[in-house]
Amino acid sequence: MGEQHKECQSCGWRGPAAELDETKDASTGKTHIFCPDCGGVDIEDLNPDEKGETSES
């Protein structure tokens, strides 16, 4: 049950996708995501394999 992590290319913020700010465009029905720190829209997925960490508690 891994949480998808994201990274803002504008400011370097990293965190779970659940922390991103979202707005839904009523006219198109599309959801837009924004960085919670800088409001940037250039958000990329982080590769979970890069961390090399697994937490099984």
TIVOSE-576154 format. One line per 5 residues: number of its first residue (from 1); their letters; for each residue x, y, z of N, C-alpha, C. Coordinates in steps of 0.001 Angstrom, whole numbers. Atoms other than C-alpha are relative to their C-alpha. Example, Ala and Ser with C-alpha at 12.3 -4.5 7.8 and 13.67 -1.06 7.14 Angstrom:
<sites>
1> as> 890:-1190:0:12300:-4500:7800:900:1200:0  -820:-1190:-60:13670:-1060:7140:-770:1090:730
</sites>
This chain:
<sites>
1> mgeqh> 825:-1200:0:0:0:0:861:1253:0  -870:-1160:58:2466:2611:-1130:-721:1246:-467  556:-1293:392:1442:6234:-1331:839:559:-1133  -712:-590:1133:2347:7845:-4659:579:1353:417  -642:-1251:-350:4866:10614:-4056:254:833:-1249
6> kecqs> -153:-945:1092:5203:13688:-6223:1103:991:326  -1007:-1045:-179:7803:16406:-6760:-359:1192:-875  228:-1237:749:7293:20032:-7797:1307:404:-662  -1198:-374:735:9768:20968:-10503:326:1488:170  -221:-1433:-186:9353:24670:-9655:768:318:1279
11> cgwrg> -620:-351:-1280:10331:24700:-5983:699:-1167:689  -662:1155:-595:11499:21156:-5201:-795:-683:1100  840:643:-1014:8637:20284:-2826:-181:-1464:-343  273:1424:174:8213:16545:-2316:-962:-447:1073  945:521:-972:5391:14722:-663:-1020:-909:-651
16> paael> 1022:889:540:2446:12378:-1036:-996:756:-875  954:-601:924:-49:13032:-3808:-1203:586:738  1155:-458:-771:-2752:13496:-1158:176:1430:518  -250:-1343:-515:-1089:16760:-31:-124:1082:-1073  90:-978:1078:-1375:18421:-3443:-1337:721:45
21> detkd> 1238:-768:110:-3933:21181:-3889:-654:-350:-1333  717:344:1218:-6614:20322:-6437:-1171:944:-220  1208:-725:365:-9249:22290:-8286:-613:-710:-1192  682:642:1118:-11849:20902:-10642:-602:1079:-876  526:-945:970:-12662:22861:-13786:-1391:-474:-407
26> astgk> 1378:409:259:-16450:22725:-14058:-317:-50:-1492  309:-38:1429:-16455:23563:-17762:578:-1189:-760  -627:1120:710:-14093:20746:-18802:-93:-1306:772  59:1191:-830:-14487:18335:-15884:1378:-520:393  -1363:429:-324:-10690:18105:-15550:411:500:1380
31> thifc> -547:-392:-1300:-8901:18212:-12213:1422:493:-206  -1344:-573:95:-5828:20444:-11966:658:-101:1365  -727:114:-1265:-3166:19829:-9321:1053:1093:97  -935:-1081:-283:-954:22459:-7721:873:-368:1179  -911:178:-1121:2041:22434:-5403:-550:749:1216
36> pdcgg> 500:-683:-1201:961:23229:-1812:936:1094:505  -952:-1012:-452:4122:25336:-1285:9:1238:-912  -175:-1152:899:4465:27495:-4400:-1148:189:-981  1115:-111:932:1290:26840:-6384:366:-410:-1419  -447:414:1323:3307:25475:-9305:-805:-1176:-532
41> vdied> 770:1064:623:1689:23117:-11785:886:-1055:-655  -929:945:615:4820:21294:-12974:340:-1092:1017  -128:1050:-997:4341:18204:-10785:334:-1310:-700  -396:1277:586:6071:14912:-11562:-48:-1099:1047  -17:1165:-884:5815:11420:-10101:1439:-299:400
46> lnpde> -1299:488:-439:8737:10273:-7999:6:-1505:-149  -144:1438:153:9991:6798:-8741:260:-612:1375  -193:579:-1335:9550:4769:-5526:1273:-845:106  -1211:800:-32:12529:2614:-6516:1257:840:264  -1143:-873:-230:14861:5636:-6275:361:75:1483
51> kgets> -246:-107:-1439:14471:5764:-2499:647:-1263:557  -549:1253:-501:15299:2118:-1985:-512:-354:1375  538:221:-1324:13138:2129:1104:-1306:-782:-97  1280:653:-161:10382:-228:2072:-314:-18:1477  358:-10:-1421:8505:142:5302:-1127:-986:204
56> es> 1004:997:-334:6680:-2905:6539:-12:-163:1499  76:49:-1463:5675:-2400:10122:-1105:-905:444
</sites>
